[in-house]
Amino acid sequence: MNKVMKKGFEITIDTQKKIIAAVDKGFVLITIDAYGAYITGGDDKLGLHLKWDKLSLNTGDNMIIKATVNQKEYPSADIDQELIDRKKLLKEYQELKAFLTEKRLLE
């Protein structure tokens, strides 16, 4: 682990829950649906899929998302990390492409 400047987001729910999700080279994905908010992403440089948190949302909750730069140890132990298997990912892509082509949804 090393200290690097990472761009990302600070997410706060009703001033109680604060998450800082940032990566050096990659992306942060904030997905919101009827069940809650999911903070995930990927580090392209390290080949990791990252999961910061899953947040429950209640009617009337306020969510603030602020762009930020973070410089803490990275990747930290409080982030769930899974190594991306590039061969498996390529196989899934090829299977999906073949399926969509067969259904004439992709040319």
N, C-alpha and C positions, 0 to 999 in steps of 0.2 A: 504494500500500500504506500501511496505517496500523496503529498499535497499538491493538488493542481487546481487551477481556476476552472470552475464548471458553471455553465449557464443553465438555468432551469427556472423553477417556479416555487414560490412559497404559497401554500394553500391553507387557508384558515376557514374553519366552520364556526360561525357564531362566537368568535374570539376564544374558543376553548381548544380546538384541535388545530395544531399547526404542523404541517409537513413540509419539509424542503426536499424537493425532487430535482436533482441536477445531475448532468453527465458531462464528461469531458468531450467525447466524440460520440454522438448518438442522438437519441430522442427521448422525450418524456411524453407520455400519452395519458390524458385525463379523460376518462369515459364516464358519462353520467347516464343512468337509466332509472327505471322505476324502483330499483332495489337499492341504489346508492351510487357512490362515486368510486372509481377504481383508478389508482395511480400506478401506472406501469411504464415500462420503457425498455430501451435497449442501448447497450454500449457497443458501438461498431468496432472500436479499437480493441477491446478486450474480448469481444464475442460473447457477451452476456445478455441474457434476458433478465430484467430487473422488476421487482415488485415492491413498491414502497408501502402501500396500505390499501385497505378497502374500507370506505367510510359509509356509515348509515346516515341517511338524510331523512329529516322529518319535515312535514309541511311547515313552511315559514322560515326554515333555516336560511341563513345568509352564507354564501360561499364567496370568499375573496381570493382571487388568483392574481398574484403579483410576480412579474418577471424579476429574477434575482441572479446574483453571482455568488457562488458558495466556494469556500476553500477549507473544507474539512477533510479528514482522511477519507480516501476513496479507493475502492468501494468499501463502505463501512459494514460492520457486522449486522446492523439493524435493517439492512435491505436484503430481502430474499433474492438470491442469485441463482441462475441456472445457465450452465454453459450451452450455447447454441450449437447444435449439431448441424453443420452446413450441408453435409451429405443427405441427412434426413430431410432437411428443409428443401433441398433441390429435388429430391424424390417426390415429396408432397406437391411441389409446384408442377412437376411434369405430369403427375397423375391428375391433378386438377385441370391442367391445360388440355389433356387428352379427353377428359370427361366433358368439358365445356365445348370442345371442338366437335365431339361426337353428337352432342345435343344441339349443335349449330348455333350456340350462343357466343362462339369465338371463332374467328377465321384464321 
